[in-house]
Amino acid sequence: MKTGNFVIYFLGAMLLVNGLPRLASGGEIYSYVDEDGVLNYTDRQPINRSRFKVEPATEQDIVNQAVRIYQFVDSKGVIHITDQPKDSRYQLIYQGSVSIPLFSTELDIAPSAPIHQKYDHYNPLIQDVATRTQLEPALLHAVIQIESAYNSNAISPKGAVGLMQLMPATAKRFGVTDRTDATTNVYGGALYLRHLLELFDGDMNLALAGYNAGENAVKRYGNEIPPYRETKNYVKKVMRLYDTYRDHM
């Protein structure tokens, strides 16, 4: 899709056209340029890519434009839309002419979360554990970076140990006898994450909140992220890194 005002005007209009998806709550649409140079849009914010906030302008014009729009929904439920599909996953969802009201926009560039220097060292282990526990490697990388900065000997003031910062009770619960052993530590932490995802019906935010604050804390607050600053920040940081690692892989 060509850059310029038409792109933004059309995306704003998509929120109004019958039969087309509402991309995001609050009028937020995210864009990125893929490896083929095609400008794509999604309803969830990609890391280190542009975010367009679409709002009606004070004065509106109407632009009539012939369009052909394609969409696919990935395994995470993220909607991707383009007028230049690069593979068979995209399906035609709209063809014809649209009358497009002009929209004003604000552009915000999200900062990139850094890939840790020990990523390559631990990636084979993490890939193996992720396969065995049916988790995404990107999620394990993100948790490990936030929990221990990839330090297998890390010990927290509260007594959590290892790459995934296992507490004694958690380690015992999931069969980890040596919390400083990288393999068993990551496997035990992954099993706990898998348990939390199943407990909270696949909600990654709640699973991460449970990993940080304990699953009972999440339950106490009605299956919502507990109102602890540490936990809220933890979830945001891990999710930001999760997106970074998912894009990296």
N, C-alpha and C positions, 0 to 999 in steps of 0.2 A: 504494500500500500504506500502510495507516495506520501512524503511528509508535506506539511503545510496546513493551512487552515481547514481545507476540506476534510482531512482525516479527523480533526477534532470535532468539527461540526457534525460529521456523519456519526461518530461515536455517541455524541450527545443525543442525536436524533434516534439512535437505536434504542434508547431507553423508552422511547415513546411509540415506536412503530409496532403495530400488532403483529404477533407471530415471531418476533425476535426476542431473545432473552434479555432480562434485566441483569446487567453485568455485575453491578456491585451496589451495596447499600451506601447511602450517603453520597451518591453520584461520583464515586471514585473508580477510575479505569486505569489500568497499568499497561505500559507498552515496553517492548524490547525488540531489538534487531537481532535476528538469528544469524547463524553462520553463513547463510546464503544471502544476507543483506536484506531480508524481507522484514518489514515492520509488522509485528504481531501484537495482539492485545489480550489481556487476561483480567479476570475479576479478583485476582489475588496478587499482592505486591511481590514482584521478583526483586531479589537483592541486587543492589548496584545498578538499577535500571530506572527508567523515568516513570513518574507517577503523574497522571493528569487528573486534576479535580475539575469536573465539568459543572458549570453553573450557568443558568440562563443569563444572557446579556441584557442590559437595560433596554437597548434597542435591538430588534431582531430583523434580519433580512431572511429571504427564502432563496435557497439554492436548489435547483432541480438537477439531479445527477443520476445517470444510469449506473447501476452497481450490480455486482455479483459477489456475494459474501459467503464464505465457507467457515465451518466451525468443527472443532472436535473437543471432546471432554476427556481429559487424561485420567489416569488411574487414581489420582487424588481428588477428582471432581472439579479440577480447575478448567474453566472454559477458555479456549484459545480461538481467536477469530482473525481472519486475514482475507484479503481479496487476491492473494497469490499463493494458493496451496502448494506445498512442496512434496506432499506424499498422500497416500491413499486414506490416511486417517481423517482427513478433512472431508466433510460432506456439505454440499450446497444447501444453504438454509434460506437464501433470499436472492432473487434475481428480478430486476426491474428498475423503475425510476422512483426515487424518493424525493420528497420536498423536505429540505433540511433547514431547520431554524439555526441561526448562528448562535454559538455559545462562546462565552468567555472562559479562559482556562488559567490555571496556575500550575506551574511546573515545579516539581520537587524531586531532586535527585537523592536517592537513598545511599548512604555510605556503604562501602563494601565491608563485609566481615572477612577477616584474614584467614587464609588456609594455614594451619599450624605446620611448622617446619618438620614435625615428627609424623605427619600424615602418612607419608610413604612407608615409614618404618613399621607402623602398626596396621596399615591397610590390609595386608593379607590375613592377619588374625581377625580383624573386624569383619572382613568379608565372609570368612568362614563361620564366625559366630552368628552373624546376621542371617546366613543361610539356614543354619541349624535352628534358630529361634524364630524364623520367619519375620524378621525385622528389617527395616531399611538400613544399610550401612551408613547412610548420611545421618540418620538419627543417632546411632551409636557414636559416630565421630563427634557430633555436636555435644552430646552429653559428656563424653570423655574430655573434650577440650574445656568445657565449662567447669567440670568437677575437679579435674586434676592437672590440666594443661599437659596431658599425656605423660605424667610422672607416675610410674608404677609404685614408687616408694612414698608417695604423698600421704601425709597424715594430718587430718584436720584437728582443730582444738577440741571438737566433740568426739574424736576417736574414730572417724571414718577413715578408711585405708584404701589405697590403691587407685588404679586408673578410674574406676567408677565409684570410688569413695563409699565402699560398703561398710555399714555399721555391723557390729558383731551379730546382732539378732538377725539382720537381713542375710548376712553371709551364711549363718547356720540354717536359716529357713530354706535357702536355695543350694545347699550342699557345698559351700565354699569353705575349705579347711585352711587354706593359706591365702589370705587377702592380698599379699604382696606378689603373688604369682599372677602375671599378666593374663594368661589364658583363662585360668579359673575365675579370676576377678571379673573379666569382661563377660564371661559366660554367665556368671551369677547375676551380674547387674542386668544383662540382657534378659534373663529369665524373669527378673523382677519387673522390668519394663513391659515385657509381654503380658505378665499377670495384670499389671495396671491398665494396659490398653484393653484387655478383655473385661476387666472389672468396670471400666468406664465407657464401655461400648465403642471403643475405637477412638475416643476423643483424645487426641494427642496432647492438647493443652492440659486437660485434667490429669492425664497420666504423668506428665512432667511435674505438675504441681504435687501429685502424690509422691513422686520420687524425691522431691525436695522437702516437702513438709510432712509426708506420711499420708497414706491412703485414708486413715481415720480422720485426719484434719479436713480432707476434701469432703468426706461424707458428712462431717459435722456441719459444714456450711452448705448443705443441700446440693452436693455434687456441683459446686462452683469452686473456682480458684480461691483459696483462703485469702482474706484481706491482709496478708503479710507483705510488706514491701519486698523483703528478700525473695519470697516465692514468686511474686508478680514479675520482678526483674529477672529472676531465674528463667521463667517460662519464656519471656521475651527474648532473652539472650540465646537460649537453646534453639528456639524456633528460627531466629535470624541465622544462626550458624547452620541449622538443618537445611534451610533454603540454599545457603552458600554451597554446602557440600553436595546437595542434590544436583545443583547446576554444574558443579565441578566434575561429577562422575559421568 
